[in-house]
Each structure stands twice: as structure tokens, then as C-alpha cells.
Amino acid sequence: MTDTPPPVPPPSATARGPRGKVRNPAAVIIFSIITLGIYHLYWIYQVYRELKEHTGQGIGPVIGLVIGILINPVNWFVLPSEIGNIYSRAGQPKPVSGATGFWNLIPLIGFIIWTVKVQGALNRSWEG
């Protein structure tokens, strides 16, 4: 007779990985401007990585970065949509959604508003 452990059940839809890093939205904006967008690409990669590790869903960091480099306007809509999905899966109202991307159509100030909304929603999710 061998003692074999029972099979491990598959992770449920509510399984969660580690929470992401809380970042200051002003720092994200300032570093993105100072580095002429290079920090913004790093930030995109990190946010998509954190989202994928936390939820196990989404497009992931590599695809998110490729989209950010080749067709960044797509990220304006996809990233807040993925963040909003975290809230909806938790049964909470979405603070950001795909429509949040339209803020970027306003030159400079739109980017600032979008970043504050997106990073702020992320921060609240990671802290909550």
C-alpha cells in the first residue's frame, strides 16, 4: 500500500497571485516625460506583468509591451479595461474601463488624467 497524496484541485477562477506595486501616478507621469516615453514602456510592461500574475488572465507583459511600442493607442483602451475587470470580478463597480482611453485624445492633459485614473485604480486594487 502506497500513501499517495490526493490530487491537487485546479485553481479556481477566484485564485489570486501576488498584488502589484503601488506607484505614485505623478512619478509615472514625470519619469515618462523626462525619459521621452521610455519609462512609460517599462511601466506598461510592469503593469501587464503584475495584472497577469495577480489574475492569471489578460494579454500579459510581452504582448502589452509590443502593443505599446507598435500601436500604443490600443493600450489606452485595453489597460484600463483589464484593470476594470479586476473590480468587476470582485463584485465592485469599475473605476476605469476601456472608455477611459478617450482621455488620451486631449493632448498632454489627457495623458495626465488617464495615468492618474489608471494608476489610481491599480493602487486602490493593490491596497484593498
C-alpha positions in Angstrom: 0.0 0.0 0.0 1.4 3.3 -1.0 0.4 6.6 0.5 -0.2 8.9 -2.4 -1.5 12.4 -1.7 -4.9 13.3 -3.1 -4.7 15.2 -6.4 -4.4 18.9 -6.2 -7.5 20.6 -7.4 -7.1 23.1 -10.3 -7.0 26.8 -9.3 -10.4 28.3 -9.2 -11.5 31.4 -11.1 -11.1 33.4 -7.9 -7.5 32.3 -7.3 -5.2 35.3 -6.9 -1.5 35.8 -7.2 0.7 38.4 -5.6 -0.5 42.0 -5.6 1.3 44.5 -7.7 3.4 47.5 -6.7 1.7 50.7 -5.6 3.2 53.6 -7.6 2.8 57.3 -7.4 0.9 58.5 -10.5 2.8 61.8 -10.5 6.1 59.9 -10.6 4.9 57.7 -13.5 4.0 60.9 -15.4 7.2 62.8 -14.6 9.5 59.8 -15.4 7.6 59.2 -18.6 8.1 62.8 -19.7 11.7 63.0 -18.6 12.7 59.8 -20.4 10.7 60.7 -23.5 8.4 57.7 -23.1 10.9 55.0 -22.2 9.8 54.8 -18.6 6.2 54.6 -19.9 7.1 51.5 -21.9 8.7 50.0 -18.7 5.6 50.9 -16.7 3.3 49.3 -19.3 5.4 46.1 -19.1 5.3 46.0 -15.3 1.6 46.7 -15.0 0.7 44.0 -17.5 3.0 41.6 -15.7 1.5 42.4 -12.4 -2.0 42.0 -13.7 -1.2 38.6 -15.3 0.5 37.3 -12.2 -2.4 38.5 -10.0 -5.3 37.3 -12.0 -3.9 34.7 -14.4 -5.8 36.5 -17.2 -5.2 39.2 -19.7 -2.7 39.8 -22.5 0.4 39.6 -20.4 3.6 41.8 -20.4 5.3 40.9 -23.6 2.2 41.4 -25.8 1.3 44.5 -23.8 4.8 45.9 -24.5 4.7 45.0 -28.2 1.4 46.8 -28.5 2.8 49.7 -26.5 5.7 50.0 -29.0 3.9 49.4 -32.2 0.3 50.7 -31.7 0.2 52.4 -28.3 -3.3 53.8 -28.7 -4.6 50.3 -28.3 -3.1 50.2 -24.8 -5.1 53.4 -23.9 -8.2 51.2 -24.0 -7.0 47.7 -23.2 -5.1 48.5 -20.0 -8.0 50.3 -18.1 -10.3 47.6 -19.4 -8.2 44.9 -17.8 -8.0 46.9 -14.5 -11.7 47.4 -14.5 -12.2 43.6 -14.9 -10.4 43.1 -11.6 -13.0 45.2 -9.9 -15.9 43.5 -11.7 -14.7 40.0 -10.8 -14.6 41.2 -7.1 -18.2 42.4 -7.5 -17.3 46.1 -7.3 -18.1 48.9 -9.7 -15.4 49.5 -12.3 -13.5 52.8 -11.6 -11.9 52.6 -15.1 -12.9 50.9 -18.3 -12.0 50.8 -22.0 -13.7 54.2 -22.4 -11.1 55.7 -20.1 -8.7 55.6 -23.1 -10.5 58.5 -24.7 -8.8 60.9 -22.2 -5.7 60.5 -24.3 -7.3 62.3 -27.2 -6.7 65.5 -25.3 -3.1 66.5 -25.8 -0.8 66.2 -22.7 -3.5 66.9 -20.1 -5.4 63.8 -21.3 -2.3 61.6 -20.7 -2.0 63.0 -17.2 -5.7 62.4 -16.4 -5.5 58.9 -17.9 -2.4 58.0 -15.9 -3.9 59.3 -12.7 -7.1 57.3 -13.2 -5.4 54.1 -14.3 -2.6 54.1 -11.7 -5.0 55.3 -9.0 -7.4 52.4 -9.8 -4.5 50.0 -9.7 -3.2 51.4 -6.4 -6.7 51.0 -4.8 -6.9 47.4 -6.1 -3.4 46.5 -4.8 -4.1 48.1 -1.4 -7.6 46.7 -1.0 
